[in-house]
Amino acid sequence: MKQSDQRFGAGLKLSRRLSALAEWVPQGARLADIGTDHALLPVFLAGSGQVELAIAGDVNAGPVEAARKQVRDAGLDTLVSVRLGDGLAVVEPGEVDSVSIAGMGGSLMVRILDQGISRLEGVNTLILSPHVAEEAVRRWLTAHQYGIDRETLIEEDGVIYSIIRAVKISDAAEARETAARLYDTGLLAPKLKSISPSLLYEMGPLLLREPTETFRRKWEQEIAKRERVILQLEHADAPEAAEKAKEWQEDVREIREVLACLPAEKRSFNS
């Protein structure tokens, strides 16, 4: 790689969230960045020598043209391929070993992964940043033998984003064992006998094991959102509203209970 390219990659300014994503991409990876927008992440990674090659995919023509200009201006045309297409359709099976997806909700992310499942052949690492519906993403990972090995929360411009990295586990029995350890409902015992599996998937198994102030703030915000919904339901005339309000109240109660039992610091899952 030319020295000027390395300088460009190292000097390109990424947002806090993109910087965190970049740190989790394996050295020497062949990366597909889906929903790439202006291809900032692939250009940074290719320009700094962190990836062997990158595919920058986006479903919209405008961002694709902007991405192509970004790659051209960086002199990285031989390392970064910009492609127009829906989700993982821009990737051939076996072409990449890592995939990053950010800037969308978890439900859309799951749709992209489901529709492109054949394109994930040989993909060992997924780096995902859903801004809502994180539970759906974690459930998909478990169902497809990807074990979460890192999770974090990044706060940027007043918004808290989740970032999840997961690695493929080829052996089905090992994948089940990993999922059982990750989603151990008794992880806060003896302070809390059990956490519901749905809340474990929603809150994040590694985030719960190493809670931060950002994590606590996120879930205090979530409690406030749920309480607003409860208030609306309590004033609704629909016959099912009262039952729904009780369900949301139970959610809030359990979240409060979990937050009250979290330690200031807890031993790392991998230690």
Secondary structure, 3 states (H helix, E strand, C coil): CCHHHHHHHHHCCCCHHHHHHHHCCCCCEEEEEECCCCCHHHHHHHHCCCEEEEEEEECCHHHHHHHHHHHHHHCCCCCEEEEECCHHHHCCCCCCCEEEEEEECHHHHHHHHHHCHHHHCCCCEEEEEECCCHHHHHHHHHHCCEEEEEEEEEEECCEEEEEEEEEECCCHHHHHHHHHHHCCCCCCCCCCCCCCHHHHHHHCHHHHHCCCHHHHHHHHHHHHHHHHHHHHHHCCCCCCHHHHHHHHHHHHHHHHHHHHHCCCCCCCCCC
